[in-house]
């Protein structure tokens, strides 16, 4: 999976050396709500960090995100990665 090239990946830059990224996690298919159902379009912390050679990984984990639906609140599972230049 070419995680750095997929349009679903949301990168936010906070200064010249910090990258935040979040996207639907692959576990969202079986344990979460909504989102794409094609595992090739989804992320894992390990897959994303494998694409960030040369950066210092500061945070790489699944995060739970509340989703409001007509049936009530559900939980979506996202991948969140924070990386920057090595210290």
Secondary structure as UniProt FT lines:
FT   HELIX           3..5
FT   TURN            7..8
FT   STRAND          10..13
FT   TURN            16..17
FT   STRAND          18..25
FT   TURN            26..27
FT   HELIX           28..31
FT   HELIX           39..41
FT   HELIX           45..50
FT   TURN            53..54
FT   STRAND          55..69
FT   TURN            70..71
FT   STRAND          72..85
//
